[in-house]
Amino acid sequence: MSNLTAAVLTLAGVLLLFTDAPERVRRLYDGTVLTGQQLATAGDLRSLSTMLDHHLLRTGRCPRPERFEQWLAATFKSGSGRDLALDHWGTPFSYRAGAELKSYELISAGPDLQFGTGDDLLVDGP
């Protein structure tokens, strides 16, 4: 290794020690993970919504809320090991069926794990 390379690496190491670089790296990592969770949950909501729309077209009504988890298990027979009733923060989706079971609302509580706040993810249909 040349003296110049060693000096640059040493200087970079010293700068990292005396800056907020570790905090910036942590924030970048946390932001990346959050974005991934949001995208994955949005994808799950899209898949669930598509299947709910299909169920409505096929049967003429949405699943009853008290049977939503059974509907999920029957509709998504996956060996992924992931519980599709939960968003990517581990919170159960909120599912509501509208009047006469002709519409629905599916909500993820989002990263704060609380329903009714600004970070909720929502899909309704049809």
C-alpha positions, -999 to 999 in steps of 0.1 A, spaced: 0 0 0 14 34 -9 20 61 17 -6 82 1 -33 55 3 -24 48 39 -26 85 47 -60 88 30 -74 57 48 -61 70 81 -76 104 76 -109 89 66 -109 68 98 -101 98 119 -129 118 103 -154 90 109 -145 90 146 -151 127 149 -182 132 128 -218 120 130 -212 95 102 -223 65 123 -255 83 131 -261 92 95 -254 56 84 -279 43 110 -305 68 98 -299 58 62 -303 21 72 -334 27 92 -349 47 64 -341 20 39 -357 -7 61 -388 15 66 -392 20 29 -388 -17 23 -415 -25 49 -438 1 33 -433 -12 -2 -438 -48 10 -470 -40 29 -483 -20 -1 -477 -50 -23 -495 -73 2 -524 -48 3 -525 -49 -35 -525 -87 -36 -552 -89 -9 -573 -63 -27 -571 -81 -60 -582 -113 -44 -610 -96 -25 -622 -80 -58 -621 -115 -74 -641 -130 -45 -667 -102 -49 -670 -108 -86 -673 -146 -82 -697 -147 -52 -714 -113 -53 -702 -102 -19 -671 -96 2 -661 -120 30 -677 -113 63 -652 -96 87 -655 -123 113 -644 -148 86 -616 -128 71 -588 -148 85 -604 -181 73 -608 -165 39 -572 -155 39 -561 -191 48 -583 -206 21 -573 -181 -6 -536 -179 0 -524 -214 5 -487 -205 7 -458 -223 21 -439 -190 27 -443 -193 64 -454 -157 66 -487 -148 82 -506 -128 55 -530 -115 81 -501 -93 94 -484 -63 78 -446 -60 77 -445 -45 112 -464 -75 127 -497 -58 131 -529 -75 119 -546 -58 90 -580 -41 98 -606 -54 74 -641 -40 72 -669 -49 48 -693 -23 36 -731 -23 34 -745 -56 21 -709 -69 18 -705 -50 -16 -673 -30 -6 -644 -33 17 -616 -14 34 -583 -30 43 -558 -10 65 -523 -14 78 -515 5 109 -481 14 94 -448 18 112 -462 34 144 -485 3 149 -515 26 156 -546 28 134 -560 62 126 -527 80 122 -511 96 92 -488 66 84 -516 41 78 -517 23 45 -552 19 31 -569 2 2 -606 1 -5 -626 -15 -31 -639 -23 -54 
